[in-house]
């Protein structure tokens, strides 16, 4: 079938010569021999992603069913099926497109089993939104790392495409048990943090507003920095902030999310682990690298509502406002945080300030580690 197509006449070899031209021809013939359509090849060439088409086809599997056929085979209501795909952040297929396989039918049946067990549609959609966001970031990271690792100087489209597809076939199935294992570990830690009161049990709800401490850490003048360095380097700086935050995290503190040039960390109930994390983050940031922008941290505490892996409420809003007000290379906290802290820290007054969206004036303090004054004997040596 591949030999009957005039790749040159179709414009698929334009701009290439020598080794690159022959390598693309071989890749096009191989893809068509495996069932790729001419339209697929044209789109891939036009979008400059022909080298990724082999791995795309590995991941796509065998498309046998239309959206309606998936719904019919699984028993899931078609409208809900569409809402689930949107919640997962995935594009909806056209009604006549046969792009779904048996694994899609089984996934839909799994959702139906959750609904039959008593979970509401909104609850399932909430889980799907979090799952889609998390898996999207995992896919972005894995794809970037694998792409950088596999690309070699002098590669042709054929070389990279076939190597990428082969690694995906071999290592791709290993990701599933790894992701499940990490999920189980996080579920176990989450269960340890959840408090179930008699009032919760009587109300038939295990989670309402929860006492938390929360901090934001953001990079000073990050926007202006973007005017001076390349986007890739800017992304490296933001990525380093996330890495350092994870390294500095003291359990049960959890990195909730990254927001461009900032990270948000939360500790359930206990303030001290978050204070240790905030101080450690500030100490580790920029260690040995004077080119990095300065970091500032703001901390607040109070009751907040946990939803879809994120937190909402006064302490979250306040921590964000406090962070924006903090001086570079400082940790700024509210009076409530100081009152809730049990550790031996050094506090200094930073005034009282009104913040937009916060009803009452807020007392602020700068936090440092406590370094006891040396005794006279120590001073004498």
Wavefront OBJ file of the C-alpha trace (Angstrom):
o trace
v 0.000 0.000 0.000
v 2.846 2.387 0.837
v 4.403 1.900 -2.614
v 1.228 3.132 -4.322
v 1.542 6.559 -2.707
v 3.691 9.205 -4.347
v 5.112 10.832 -1.200
v 6.999 13.387 -3.247
v 3.914 14.281 -5.260
v 1.926 14.641 -2.052
v 4.482 17.153 -0.765
v 5.588 14.982 2.150
v 9.269 15.148 1.245
v 9.481 18.889 0.575
v 12.513 20.656 1.964
v 14.498 17.482 2.562
v 17.416 15.949 0.779
v 20.034 13.258 1.250
v 19.855 11.113 4.392
v 16.951 13.072 5.898
v 14.838 12.655 2.778
v 15.436 8.913 2.600
v 14.819 8.494 6.350
v 11.460 10.266 6.081
v 10.483 8.129 3.098
v 11.276 4.970 5.085
v 9.290 6.220 8.073
v 6.292 7.129 5.896
v 6.331 3.692 4.253
v 6.589 1.973 7.624
v 3.689 3.973 9.092
v 1.449 3.341 6.099
v 2.340 -0.350 6.270
v 1.117 -0.318 9.882
v -2.200 1.243 8.883
v -1.639 4.995 9.080
v -3.726 6.933 6.573
v -2.401 9.476 4.141
v -4.375 12.189 5.962
v -2.679 11.213 9.241
v 0.719 11.486 7.637
v -0.081 14.838 6.044
v -1.299 16.267 9.352
v 1.788 14.998 11.175
v 4.137 16.497 8.581
v 2.254 19.804 8.511
v 2.407 20.000 12.310
v 6.102 18.976 12.339
v 5.473 15.920 14.538
v 6.008 13.011 12.173
v 8.763 11.626 14.441
v 6.173 11.308 17.231
v 3.526 9.559 15.151
v 4.916 6.037 15.851
v 4.611 6.486 19.617
v 1.212 8.139 19.211
v -0.018 5.048 17.433
v 1.441 2.780 20.141
v -0.416 4.706 22.841
v -3.664 4.979 20.865
v -4.237 1.236 20.654
v -6.934 -0.188 18.407
v -9.880 2.118 17.779
v -13.023 0.010 17.358
v -15.936 1.915 18.893
v -17.735 5.218 18.446
v -18.709 7.234 21.567
v -22.266 5.911 21.323
v -21.046 2.305 21.124
v -18.901 2.783 24.241
v -21.943 4.083 26.111
v -24.093 1.212 24.843
v -21.577 -1.473 25.788
v -20.781 -0.001 29.211
v -24.271 1.094 30.229
v -23.051 4.609 31.032
v -25.374 7.457 30.075
v -23.910 9.229 26.976
v -24.276 12.738 28.407
v -22.391 11.771 31.549
v -19.740 10.090 29.425
v -19.141 13.394 27.610
v -18.946 15.298 30.912
v -16.405 12.793 32.222
v -14.172 13.293 29.189
v -14.358 17.068 29.626
v -13.543 16.706 33.335
v -10.503 14.613 32.413
v -9.364 17.399 30.086
v -9.752 15.227 26.970
v -11.233 16.215 23.624
v -14.552 14.654 22.630
v -14.490 12.421 19.568
v -16.867 13.060 16.682
v -19.988 10.841 16.746
v -18.764 8.646 13.867
v -15.108 8.393 14.924
v -14.032 4.882 15.923
v -11.247 5.912 18.259
v -12.146 3.985 21.420
v -11.133 0.469 22.394
v -12.034 -2.211 24.919
v -10.074 -0.421 27.673
v -12.325 2.640 27.211
v -15.416 0.468 27.592
v -13.989 -1.071 30.781
v -13.147 2.370 32.179
v -16.729 3.485 31.577
v -17.992 0.350 33.351
v -15.742 1.190 36.306
v -17.331 4.632 36.557
v -20.759 3.001 36.466
v -19.780 0.711 39.356
v -18.833 3.757 41.450
v -22.217 5.326 40.714
v -24.021 2.092 41.626
v -22.069 2.007 44.909
v -23.628 5.340 45.887
v -21.152 7.951 44.663
v -22.835 10.998 43.152
v -22.147 12.180 39.626
v -20.613 15.397 40.964
v -18.269 13.417 43.212
v -17.128 11.255 40.298
v -16.643 14.344 38.125
v -14.611 15.984 40.889
v -12.306 12.964 41.065
v -11.986 12.970 37.273
v -11.013 16.654 37.258
v -8.222 16.002 39.750
v -7.175 12.816 37.956
v -7.085 14.564 34.593
v -5.043 17.465 35.936
v -2.586 15.201 37.772
v -2.148 12.695 34.959
v -1.782 15.528 32.463
v 1.173 16.869 34.432
v 2.641 13.377 34.800
v 2.341 12.862 31.029
v 3.953 16.248 30.313
v 6.851 15.461 32.630
v 7.408 11.893 31.458
v 7.141 12.920 27.816
v 9.657 15.721 28.256
v 12.131 13.581 30.172
v 11.878 10.648 27.782
v 12.163 12.913 24.755
v 15.315 14.588 26.073
v 16.826 11.250 27.091
v 16.190 9.472 23.795
v 17.151 12.228 21.368
v 20.699 11.802 20.087
v 22.849 14.074 17.911
v 22.519 13.200 14.242
v 19.132 11.460 14.620
v 16.744 11.399 11.703
v 12.949 11.431 12.119
v 12.976 7.689 11.523
v 15.655 7.033 14.180
v 13.929 9.056 16.908
v 10.420 7.920 16.020
v 11.202 4.204 16.103
v 13.357 4.464 19.233
v 10.640 6.431 21.070
v 7.966 3.907 20.041
v 10.073 0.929 21.160
v 10.821 2.421 24.586
v 7.121 3.218 25.017
v 6.175 -0.380 24.232
v 8.675 -1.731 26.763
v 8.493 0.805 29.610
v 4.974 2.173 29.188
v 3.282 -0.811 30.904
v 5.631 -0.354 33.895
v 4.093 3.034 34.674
v 0.681 1.617 35.608
v 1.765 -0.386 38.705
v 4.099 2.449 39.723
v 1.305 5.049 39.581
v -1.036 2.738 41.500
v 1.617 2.152 44.170
v 2.235 5.884 44.629
v -1.528 6.502 44.811
v -1.862 3.895 47.569
v 1.002 5.474 49.516
v -0.623 8.906 49.336
v -4.020 7.481 50.306
v -2.431 5.860 53.360
v -0.836 9.149 54.428
v -4.081 11.032 53.812
v -6.054 8.634 56.020
v -3.591 9.291 58.854
v -4.329 13.023 58.618
v -8.118 12.832 58.524
v -9.917 13.415 61.821
v -13.391 11.892 62.167
v -15.384 13.435 64.998
v -18.669 12.161 66.429
v -20.363 15.189 64.900
v -19.045 14.204 61.471
v -20.355 10.670 61.896
v -23.748 11.905 63.082
v -23.974 14.278 60.123
v -22.996 11.546 57.684
v -20.012 13.539 56.414
v -16.335 12.905 57.035
v -14.951 16.223 55.889
v -16.114 19.773 56.362
v -14.049 22.790 57.283
v -10.658 21.719 58.649
v -8.056 23.559 60.686
v -4.970 23.980 58.519
v -1.841 26.057 58.263
v -0.899 27.194 54.774
v 1.971 29.017 53.151
v 2.839 30.388 49.766
v 6.386 30.922 48.564
v 6.960 33.009 45.477
v 9.854 34.355 43.473
v 10.510 38.088 43.693
v 10.448 39.966 40.364
v 9.875 36.744 38.440
v 7.876 38.561 35.748
v 10.659 41.048 35.151
v 13.152 38.189 35.061
v 11.241 36.799 32.080
v 12.268 39.849 30.074
v 15.970 39.048 30.517
v 16.293 35.271 30.041
v 15.058 32.638 27.614
v 11.695 30.866 28.283
v 13.435 27.501 28.774
v 15.702 28.981 31.431
v 12.722 30.671 33.072
v 10.948 27.320 33.194
v 14.019 25.792 34.815
v 13.884 28.396 37.596
v 10.183 27.705 38.258
v 10.815 23.963 38.173
v 13.637 24.312 40.664
v 11.284 26.058 43.091
v 8.969 23.054 42.989
v 11.896 20.652 43.482
v 13.319 22.585 46.445
v 9.847 22.837 48.018
v 9.489 19.053 47.838
v 12.942 18.561 49.360
v 12.182 20.980 52.203
v 8.750 19.504 53.002
v 8.434 18.158 56.546
v 5.548 15.618 56.953
v 2.629 15.966 57.240
v 3.090 19.079 55.087
v 2.038 18.566 51.470
v 2.882 20.511 48.337
v -0.613 21.265 47.052
v 0.205 22.996 43.797
v 2.553 25.196 41.831
v 1.210 28.423 40.366
v 3.720 29.759 37.876
v 6.299 31.444 40.089
v 4.852 30.228 43.409
v 4.162 27.083 45.420
v 1.408 26.410 47.941
v 2.019 24.098 50.917
v -0.466 22.957 53.548
v -0.212 21.225 56.915
v -3.343 19.793 58.564
v -3.819 21.059 62.127
v -0.131 21.341 63.068
v 1.649 24.652 62.475
v 5.229 23.712 63.392
v 5.900 21.302 60.485
v 4.869 24.044 58.074
v 7.105 26.591 59.798
v 10.029 24.176 59.575
v 9.217 23.666 55.891
v 9.018 27.411 55.240
v 12.344 28.097 56.952
v 14.003 25.131 55.267
v 12.709 26.227 51.876
v 14.134 29.712 52.368
v 17.472 28.305 53.549
v 17.802 25.840 50.678
v 16.688 28.242 47.970
v 19.532 29.791 46.036
v 22.147 27.901 48.051
v 25.271 28.216 45.935
v 23.469 29.982 43.068
v 23.448 33.757 43.312
v 21.789 34.082 39.902
v 18.416 32.867 41.223
v 15.767 35.465 42.171
v 15.032 35.924 45.868
v 12.223 34.021 47.554
v 9.617 35.227 50.047
v 7.162 33.204 52.143
v 3.837 34.015 53.816
v 2.091 31.837 56.420
v -1.455 31.847 57.846
v -3.705 29.380 59.632
v -7.401 28.789 60.264
v -10.366 26.794 59.000
v -10.465 25.951 55.297
v -12.420 23.661 53.025
v -10.682 20.914 51.096
v -12.027 20.202 47.616
v -10.556 18.335 44.647
v -7.086 18.228 46.173
v -7.057 22.002 46.768
v -7.981 24.236 49.712
v -10.296 27.233 49.943
v -11.054 29.778 52.637
v -9.695 32.676 54.669
v -6.265 31.223 55.593
v -5.513 30.460 51.933
v -6.440 33.956 50.788
v -4.612 35.521 53.717
v -1.421 33.519 53.179
v -1.376 34.661 49.556
v -1.784 38.326 50.574
v 0.874 38.032 53.280
v 3.330 36.499 50.819
v 2.903 39.384 48.378
v 3.612 41.820 51.238
v 6.653 39.967 52.620
v 10.146 41.294 52.062
v 12.526 39.228 49.911
v 14.274 36.365 51.758
v 11.881 36.486 54.735
v 9.110 34.372 56.229
v 6.155 36.529 57.266
v 3.370 35.055 59.415
v 0.185 36.145 61.166
v -0.304 36.491 64.914
v -2.495 33.361 64.847
v 0.397 31.341 63.478
v 2.688 32.552 66.273
v 0.044 31.692 68.869
v -0.396 28.182 67.446
v 3.334 27.429 67.195
v 4.868 25.199 69.854
v 8.486 25.347 68.710
v 11.188 27.719 69.881
v 11.299 30.334 67.135
v 12.376 33.954 66.977
v 9.555 36.397 66.197
v 9.783 40.104 65.424
v 6.902 42.520 64.925
v 6.170 43.537 61.332
v 3.170 45.772 61.989
v -0.564 45.583 61.398
v -1.976 45.717 57.910
v -5.297 45.576 56.105
v -5.491 43.243 53.113
v -7.984 43.246 50.272
v -10.665 40.632 50.855
v -9.804 40.231 54.571
v -12.287 41.900 56.912
v -10.151 42.569 60.002
v -6.680 44.126 60.282
v -3.951 41.477 60.418
v -1.038 41.466 62.842
v 2.197 40.305 61.192
v 5.500 38.924 62.442
v 8.762 37.909 60.819
v 9.883 34.392 61.612
v 13.452 33.239 62.117
v 15.080 30.275 63.747
v 15.895 30.846 67.400
v 19.635 31.001 68.036
v 20.320 31.149 71.798
v 22.801 33.756 72.977
v 26.152 32.114 73.838
v 26.950 31.936 77.538
v 29.933 33.816 78.987
v 31.759 30.527 79.300
v 31.124 29.782 75.625
v 32.259 33.284 74.710
v 35.524 32.797 76.624
v 36.042 29.480 74.751
l 1 2 3 4 5 6 7 8 9 10 11 12 13 14 15 16 17 18 19 20 21 22 23 24 25 26 27 28 29 30 31 32 33 34 35 36 37 38 39 40 41 42 43 44 45 46 47 48 49 50 51 52 53 54 55 56 57 58 59 60 61 62 63 64 65 66 67 68 69 70 71 72 73 74 75 76 77 78 79 80 81 82 83 84 85 86 87 88 89 90 91 92 93 94 95 96 97 98 99 100 101 102 103 104 105 106 107 108 109 110 111 112 113 114 115 116 117 118 119 120 121 122 123 124 125 126 127 128 129 130 131 132 133 134 135 136 137 138 139 140 141 142 143 144 145 146 147 148 149 150 151 152 153 154 155 156 157 158 159 160 161 162 163 164 165 166 167 168 169 170 171 172 173 174 175 176 177 178 179 180 181 182 183 184 185 186 187 188 189 190 191 192 193 194 195 196 197 198 199 200 201 202 203 204 205 206 207 208 209 210 211 212 213 214 215 216 217 218 219 220 221 222 223 224 225 226 227 228 229 230 231 232 233 234 235 236 237 238 239 240 241 242 243 244 245 246 247 248 249 250 251 252 253 254 255 256 257 258 259 260 261 262 263 264 265 266 267 268 269 270 271 272 273 274 275 276 277 278 279 280 281 282 283 284 285 286 287 288 289 290 291 292 293 294 295 296 297 298 299 300 301 302 303 304 305 306 307 308 309 310 311 312 313 314 315 316 317 318 319 320 321 322 323 324 325 326 327 328 329 330 331 332 333 334 335 336 337 338 339 340 341 342 343 344 345 346 347 348 349 350 351 352 353 354 355 356 357 358 359 360 361 362 363 364 365 366 367 368 369 370 371 372 373 374 375 376 377 378 379 380 381
